[in-house]
Amino acid sequence: MYVNNLVTGSSPLIIHAPGLHHSRKKDFIHMATNPYWVPILRNWENKSSALRGKNHRDDLTIITWNSTDIKGYCEQSLEKLGWDYLCLARNITPWRFIDKMNTALQMMDSIKTPYVMALDSFDVIVLRDPSEAVEKFKKMNCDMLINGEKNYHPDFGIMTTGRYAVTDQWKKYEMSLTKSPWKFLNSGALISKTGFYKECLTKCLERHEAVKENPDKFCLPRDPVFKKYPDYKVGNDDQMLFHWLFFDYYPQIMIDYDMNIFFNAVHTALDRKKLIIEDDVFTGLGRFQYGMAVKFLGILLKGYRAFNKAMVVPSIIKNFLKERESDS
């Protein structure tokens, strides 16, 4: 199955739609944030998958994480391809994002392949033979390639809290490197040289220790999700740690700006002049109705995001006046 980027001429084989959960019950929510997900999922469900002639099983180990007894799309798609994988974090409760790094590092010495791919379980689909990703990655001048997204997350800086934070520095840096819309890293899908991935995990966990006892430098955003998790710890976010690492390790770590391997679908509007599904089975009235629903939900989402930004303005002004007062 092929999803073709008509702008870059690439055909990514791994789809990542951040925010999806265990079932399709919330599809209507994700129409606004991940509108390509449903068409891709419908096509994947209705098309057969096949391995390529050149097989890289001896070169690549694929890792995913799942603390539940429900198989995610990543696991299902790899099994459809007949590709083995390591599923870590079984029965870990409560689940924390930092557990991805802890459990992966524990396994690294047992991994003998030269390359490793780390994929989230519930919001990733592997469309084609992972051997293709190995072939593409070998031609790239980096030690790790991470999927890129349009949205910077987690953002603990001025646009979400009203107070400048180090995440503003990392965000500005990532924005300065490319004109691609998919300019920010997302740690939910990556491919790496095995030794370098181990080094990155080690460095991230060292930084995690440095942050977890001193989280005051990070304010939590005005986001309702954090109200549900009063014990949320900033330092437990693996993606925040990867932003930090990228700032220090670029260009050893690169972002897949052109969708050569990964397509991160979050906040990517439906536009068949730029991005198409080859031999799309999602046609007719269903496709039309879906497109109209996506447009309506997209308008609501833009309004919601604009409201959130407006709510931060008083905090920005308050903090500015406080800093000015302290300087005088």
MARGU-637723 format. One line per 4 residues: number of its first residue (from 1); for each residue x, y, z of C-alpha. Coordinates in steps of 0.001 Angstrom, whole numbers. Layout:
residues N
NUM) X:Y:Z ~ ...
***
This chain:
residues 328
1) 0:0:0 ~ 1346:3424:-958 ~ 691:6915:372 ~ 2414:9302:-2046
5) 3654:12788:-1215 ~ 3334:14629:-4529 ~ 5405:17568:-3264 ~ 8518:15644:-2182
9) 8031:12600:-4423 ~ 8309:10261:-1443 ~ 6194:7286:-343 ~ 6406:6789:3438
13) 5778:3285:4720 ~ 5109:4041:8383 ~ 2076:6129:9355 ~ 1941:7790:12760
17) -1219:9484:14044 ~ -446:10780:17567 ~ -3321:10737:20021 ~ -5113:7600:18862
21) -6084:5060:21464 ~ -7158:1451:21780 ~ -10212:1429:19578 ~ -11976:3249:16743
25) -14678:4624:19040 ~ -13108:8093:18943 ~ -12615:8303:15176 ~ -14832:11390:14956
29) -12475:13255:17304 ~ -9414:12342:15289 ~ -11036:13468:12029 ~ -10092:16989:13108
33) -6519:16289:14220 ~ -5599:13287:12024 ~ -7920:13437:8979 ~ -5754:11100:6871
37) -5914:8325:9455 ~ -9364:6915:8634 ~ -8796:6730:4833 ~ -5397:5107:5400
41) -6869:2666:7913 ~ -9718:1697:5548 ~ -7232:1019:2743 ~ -4865:-919:5012
45) -7729:-3110:6221 ~ -8783:-3900:2651 ~ -5400:-4454:1019 ~ -2976:-7334:1327
49) 578:-6791:2531 ~ 3674:-8422:1103 ~ 7380:-8592:1921 ~ 10018:-7436:-556
53) 12537:-9658:-2273 ~ 15441:-8145:-329 ~ 14890:-9029:3309 ~ 16607:-7249:6203
57) 15370:-9319:9143 ~ 18962:-9904:10238 ~ 19636:-6153:10128 ~ 16628:-4732:11963
61) 14917:-5205:15334 ~ 11542:-3507:15809 ~ 10473:-2427:19300 ~ 7054:-1301:20437
65) 5377:-804:23823 ~ 1989:-1968:25098 ~ 979:-2217:28737 ~ -2509:-3574:27911
69) -3891:-6855:26575 ~ -5236:-5121:23432 ~ -3025:-5257:20331 ~ -2271:-1886:18784
73) -2222:-1145:15052 ~ 1567:-1382:14992 ~ 1463:-4950:16308 ~ -1396:-5885:13988
77) 315:-4452:10906 ~ 3647:-6160:11656 ~ 1876:-9483:12146 ~ 38:-8933:8848
81) 3468:-8564:7243 ~ 4774:-11623:9087 ~ 7487:-9550:10773 ~ 8648:-10340:14328
85) 8893:-7577:16917 ~ 9642:-6983:20592 ~ 6695:-5728:22642 ~ 7888:-4152:25893
89) 6173:-2781:28999 ~ 3635:-5582:29397 ~ 1500:-5102:32523 ~ 3293:-1927:33654
93) 838:157:35675 ~ 586:3032:35948 ~ 2083:3652:32522 ~ 4502:6592:32117
97) 6122:7731:28871 ~ 9546:7464:30471 ~ 8907:3708:30784 ~ 9540:3489:27028
101) 13137:4500:27624 ~ 13634:2419:30750 ~ 12343:-805:29206 ~ 14159:-251:25891
105) 17494:356:27587 ~ 17090:-2853:29565 ~ 16808:-4766:26279 ~ 19580:-3092:24304
109) 22405:-5486:25194 ~ 20344:-8415:23907 ~ 19748:-6780:20492 ~ 22339:-7978:17963
113) 21033:-6328:14776 ~ 22863:-3201:13518 ~ 19625:-1213:13288 ~ 16645:-753:15569
117) 13228:773:14918 ~ 11122:2083:17810 ~ 7396:2560:17149 ~ 4414:3431:19323
121) 1829:676:19415 ~ -1666:2126:19095 ~ -1164:5005:16669 ~ 1284:3541:14137
125) 660:1418:11039 ~ 3481:-211:9075 ~ 2171:-282:5517 ~ 5003:-2151:3790
129) 8056:-4314:4410 ~ 10320:-2656:7052 ~ 13276:-3781:4895 ~ 12460:-765:2730
133) 13088:1533:5702 ~ 16509:-46:6276 ~ 17486:462:2646 ~ 16447:4120:2775
137) 18083:4781:6138 ~ 21430:3355:5019 ~ 21605:6104:2379 ~ 21089:8889:4927
141) 23920:10751:6570 ~ 22752:10380:10172 ~ 22705:7877:13025 ~ 19015:8319:13881
145) 15997:9426:11859 ~ 12862:10553:13732 ~ 9451:11243:12256 ~ 8550:14910:11921
149) 5247:16547:12808 ~ 3658:19963:12360 ~ 2968:20550:16034 ~ 5614:21123:18730
153) 4854:18939:21731 ~ 5193:19097:24671 ~ 5395:22873:24758 ~ 5966:24304:28224
157) 6895:27724:26855 ~ 5393:31134:26359 ~ 2635:30109:23892 ~ 1097:27607:26320
161) 2004:28870:29808 ~ 2678:32564:29338 ~ 6214:32144:30647 ~ 9430:31632:28707
165) 10962:28170:29109 ~ 13840:26226:27621 ~ 11350:24490:25318 ~ 11035:27837:23501
169) 14729:27603:22665 ~ 14418:24038:21391 ~ 11289:24908:19394 ~ 12951:27916:17755
173) 15981:25797:16872 ~ 13918:23089:15167 ~ 11969:25746:13248 ~ 15220:27306:11979
177) 16492:24127:10306 ~ 13904:23628:7561 ~ 10996:25070:5615 ~ 9176:21739:5725
181) 5785:21814:7479 ~ 6855:18647:9352 ~ 9647:20476:11171 ~ 9250:19204:14758
185) 10365:15798:15971 ~ 8040:13174:17383 ~ 9673:10345:19291 ~ 6824:7906:18601
189) 8486:6558:15438 ~ 12201:6391:14674 ~ 14943:4256:13135 ~ 18509:4268:14423
193) 21847:2547:14494 ~ 21561:247:17487 ~ 24603:1485:19386 ~ 23569:5100:18941
197) 20019:4386:20129 ~ 21471:2907:23319 ~ 23617:6018:23767 ~ 20577:8268:23300
201) 18501:6315:25797 ~ 21304:6540:28347 ~ 21702:10306:27847 ~ 17943:10894:28026
205) 17611:8978:31278 ~ 20525:10929:32757 ~ 18713:14152:31868 ~ 15481:12721:33239
209) 17158:12328:36625 ~ 18352:15931:36447 ~ 14878:17274:35663 ~ 12562:15177:37810
213) 13692:16676:41104 ~ 13685:20225:39734 ~ 10603:20677:37506 ~ 9995:24293:38539
217) 11604:25611:35360 ~ 8674:24071:33411 ~ 5122:25388:33863 ~ 2298:23101:32802
221) 261:24354:29804 ~ -3317:25545:30123 ~ -4489:22239:28753 ~ -7414:20290:30261
225) -5536:17005:29867 ~ -3173:17966:32663 ~ -6069:18561:35063 ~ -6850:14846:34780
229) -3321:13920:35845 ~ -2399:15982:38923 ~ 695:13804:39467 ~ 2018:14484:35955
233) 5781:15013:35966 ~ 7355:17060:33201 ~ 10561:15017:33264 ~ 8643:11796:32535
237) 7850:12891:28977 ~ 10183:11004:26630 ~ 9465:13378:23766 ~ 10584:16398:25792
241) 13869:14612:26460 ~ 14310:13851:22750 ~ 13801:17551:21899 ~ 16599:18317:24347
245) 18813:15633:22853 ~ 18147:16774:19280 ~ 19280:20293:20213 ~ 22678:18871:21201
249) 23053:16041:18663 ~ 21852:17471:15322 ~ 22813:16454:12590 ~ 23621:13052:14081
253) 19897:12935:14784 ~ 17765:14037:11832 ~ 14037:14604:11322 ~ 12286:12964:8360
257) 11226:16281:6806 ~ 10372:14790:3400 ~ 8441:11709:4568 ~ 10968:9279:3146
261) 10080:6683:5782 ~ 7563:8250:8192 ~ 4345:10212:7753 ~ 3092:11914:10892
265) -538:12707:10132 ~ -1380:15051:13011 ~ -2720:18438:11820 ~ -2205:17461:8166
269) -5222:18710:6196 ~ -6808:16537:3529 ~ -5318:17752:254 ~ -5251:15273:-2604
273) -3160:17655:-4700 ~ -298:17117:-2271 ~ -858:13737:-621 ~ -2727:10792:-2124
277) -3436:7160:-1343 ~ -2623:5015:-4351 ~ -5593:2929:-5598 ~ -7744:4441:-2864
281) -10699:2217:-1901 ~ -12276:5026:147 ~ -14443:6542:-2608 ~ -17965:7679:-3446
285) -20507:9085:-1026 ~ -18608:7868:2041 ~ -15508:9791:988 ~ -17563:12937:289
289) -19346:12791:3652 ~ -16063:12165:5444 ~ -14466:15174:3737 ~ -17339:17446:4781
293) -17162:16200:8386 ~ -13413:16800:8458 ~ -13856:20385:7240 ~ -16504:21125:9891
297) -14473:19582:12715 ~ -11373:21369:11454 ~ -13118:24723:11844 ~ -14101:23827:15412
301) -10532:22770:16188 ~ -9093:26032:14861 ~ -11535:27946:17036 ~ -10599:25897:20085
305) -6879:26416:19517 ~ -7340:30155:18976 ~ -9312:30360:22238 ~ -6537:28542:24116
309) -3920:30944:22757 ~ -6050:33920:23758 ~ -6331:32552:27297 ~ -2541:32649:27614
313) -2263:36374:26770 ~ -3118:37624:30313 ~ -388:35368:31727 ~ 2148:36695:29216
317) 1321:40279:30189 ~ 1378:39463:33903 ~ 4771:37787:33680 ~ 6173:40636:31558
321) 5064:43243:34102 ~ 6430:41155:36968 ~ 9852:40845:35303 ~ 9868:44559:34493
325) 9017:45403:38093 ~ 11799:43167:39430 ~ 14321:44798:37067 ~ 13449:48336:38174
***
